[in-house]
Every structure is written in C-alpha cells, then in structure tokens.
Amino acid sequence: MTIASAASKVILLGEHAVVYGRPAVAVPVSEVRAWAEVNTILSEEGICIYAEDLGRSFRLDDPPDETILPLQEAVRNTLRNLRFPIEALSLEIRLRSRVPMARGMGSGASVATALVRAIGKHLCHSIDAAQASALVFQVERIFHGTPSGIDNTVIAYEKPIWYRQGEVVFLRPGEPLHLVIGDSGTPSRTRDTVAQVREKHRADPAAVEALFDEIARCAEAGREALEQGNPITLGGLLSENHALLQRLGVSSEALDALVMAARRAGALGAKLTGGGGGGCMVALAFEEDVPAISEALAAAGAQSVYYTVVM
Ligand code: MEV
C-alpha cells in the first residue's frame, strides 16, 4: 500500500486578474489536505477508484462524467507520463480529502496532486513538484477551462509563491503569517465565476482591465510587505483587494459578512479567496487575535473555520 498527500491553498492577492496575465500571491494550507492510497490487487479488474468524499466508486474505463473525468485523466496522464501500460495494471485507488469542495481552496488540484504522487510512488517513480504541477495543470483545464496555473503550482510546491503566467517566485515571509479561513458554506465553481468575469470583461474591457491593474498593484505591494514581514500593510492590501473583487462582482453577501466580522474582531485585513461567488474568505491576523476572529467568523455564519500559519 502506498499513501501520498497534498496541501490545499488560499490565494492571498490577485485571483481572477491572474487569469489575465497579472501577478498573484498564493500560500499553501498544509493543515487541510487530501490523501490518495494505492494498492495492487490480484484481479483482472483493472484500475478501480474510490472517491470517498464524492461517495463514488468507478473504474478507469467507465464512461466519464463531469465529476469522475478529471480523476480518470489524472490517472491516465500520470501512467502515460511514467510510460506504464494501463492494461498491465490492477490497482485499487482510494481518495480522501479534508479540503472543502468548490470553496476556493483548490480541492480539485489537491486531490489530483495526492493521486499523481501516490501512483508515482507506488510504481517506484518519484514525481517531483514540477512534474506533479504540470500533470495537475492538465487536469485543472478539465475542471476550470482557462486556469492560470496558480493552484496546481502552489499546491505541488507547498510553498508561498508569487505567480504570473507560469513564472514562479518562491517567497519567504519576513514574519510568520497567521491566517484564519472562513467557509461561507456555499459551493461555487471556479469555472462559473471565471466565465462570469470573462463576460464582464467582454462587455466593458477598459473598466475590467483597470480593475485588474489595481489588483496587480495590490499583489505587487503585498509581495513586498509579505517578504519584509509587514503584516499591517499586507492586511490593508487584502482588504483593498476584497473591495476590488466586490467591484468585479465575484463577492457575495455571505462572504462580505464574514470579511466584515473578521475585521471587526481585529483582523489586519480580510478578503474572499479563490473564485468567489461563495466559498471561503481569508483573514490575516496577529496570533493573539486568532481565537476572537475564529469565534466571530463562526458567529457570523461560517460553516467551518481553519487556521494556518505560513512560514
Ligand atoms: C482560482 O483559485 C483562482 C482564479 O484566479 C482562477 C485561476 O487562477 O485559474 C479565480
């Protein structure tokens, strides 16, 4: 039996604009992970996949649907990449995830990364972060249509990154970042909000490009504040970025309420994270304020609250 896992992520600054070539900053959430377990089985069954959180079990060659296709493709791409003949293998693959689905924390990329790593390990081929990222990017294309590539990159390397059009810079926070993540409880597919933004961009390119430039400014200034260990400036930029995402039309009442609750409880700044339209928000805090912010988020309706420290 072989097990591998992968982190989830939050985008600190720059979502949506990053799809249009602007820079963004993302960090891994190492405490909230997905796992894949691979066993060789003695049967002619081929490759069977049990996705516990989806309540689905299926074979690699089953007719695909929207839910299982990305997972089937992750397996196929990995085996192709390792030059293993699919027909020669009888495997049982179990997937488990604590990453909430369709909430902006990269659940799809996280599960796919764990899966790719576990298959590689099981077949005695170590898959490095660059390979995992590239394999998962192909899967992300099925999930999201036009992914920027930031999710698969931050998850595969499990390090804070600055990202622009495939260019990656690994960041070292000057001070540990204390992040509190609140889940609004409403699922929202990244693909849908990306399409919504595309429509807005098509209708008024100049206005939306100007918003993207403002978001890019937040991301660049935020990168500097993060590296210099200046959480007050970084927090302010998170809140500024949230206001720009509101103007882009990807926030929701529930997300705005959580952002407000976190700020009232002492957060240095807060914003929605990921595609928006639902899903999660993230607040930056001083360590001593984390319990009060977590309580305030729960009281304001967060379905789950996560805490992570990024070093
Ligand atoms: C999704 O986590 C972030 C978006 O910017 C989409 C992408 O970058 O592919 C909304």
Residues whose N, C-alpha, C, O or C-beta is under 5 A from the ligand:
A	BS01	MEV	E15 H16 V18 V19 G104 T146 P147 S148 G149 I150 D151 T190 G274 G275
